[in-house]
Amino acid sequence: MADAGRHLLVAANPLFAYEIVEGARLMVKNRDKIAKCRNARPKADVVTCKITVSM
């Protein structure tokens, strides 16, 4: 099922598919930094963090 969805996305919009993959890689590579920011926030709905990420 996931493979079919990936093929449809790539066929429909290759640039968008590439951006999704790169975004996922960015999140995975910087998972610890992002988690630290999320866990440091107060009980508010909005939090601002400055994170230097690795690509």
C-alpha positions as CSV (number, residue, x, y, z in Angstrom):
1,M,0.0,0.0,0.0
2,A,2.8,2.4,0.9
3,D,4.7,1.7,-2.2
4,A,1.6,2.4,-4.4
5,G,1.2,5.7,-2.6
6,R,4.8,6.6,-3.1
7,H,4.6,5.8,-6.8
8,L,1.5,7.9,-7.2
9,L,3.1,10.8,-5.4
10,V,6.3,10.7,-7.5
11,A,4.2,10.4,-10.7
12,A,1.9,13.3,-9.7
13,N,4.5,15.7,-8.4
14,P,8.2,14.6,-8.3
15,L,9.4,17.8,-6.6
16,F,6.9,17.5,-3.8
17,A,7.8,13.9,-3.3
18,Y,11.5,14.9,-3.0
19,E,10.7,17.6,-0.5
20,I,8.8,15.1,1.7
21,V,11.7,12.7,1.7
22,E,14.2,15.5,2.5
23,G,12.0,16.8,5.3
24,A,11.8,13.3,6.8
25,R,15.6,13.0,6.6
26,L,16.0,16.4,8.3
27,M,13.6,15.3,11.1
28,V,15.3,12.0,11.6
29,K,18.8,13.4,11.6
30,N,17.9,16.1,14.2
31,R,15.4,14.1,16.2
32,D,17.2,14.7,19.5
33,K,17.4,18.5,19.1
34,I,13.8,18.7,18.1
35,A,12.7,16.5,21.1
36,K,14.7,18.6,23.5
37,C,12.9,21.7,22.2
38,R,9.5,20.1,22.5
39,N,10.2,18.8,26.0
40,A,11.6,22.1,27.3
41,R,8.4,24.1,26.4
42,P,6.0,25.2,29.0
43,K,2.4,24.0,29.0
44,A,1.6,26.5,26.3
45,D,0.4,25.6,22.8
46,V,3.1,27.7,21.1
47,V,6.8,27.5,21.6
48,T,9.7,29.2,19.9
49,C,13.0,27.4,19.6
50,K,16.2,28.2,17.7
51,I,17.7,25.0,16.4
52,T,20.8,24.6,14.3
53,V,20.2,21.5,12.2
54,S,22.5,19.2,10.4
55,M,21.8,18.3,6.8
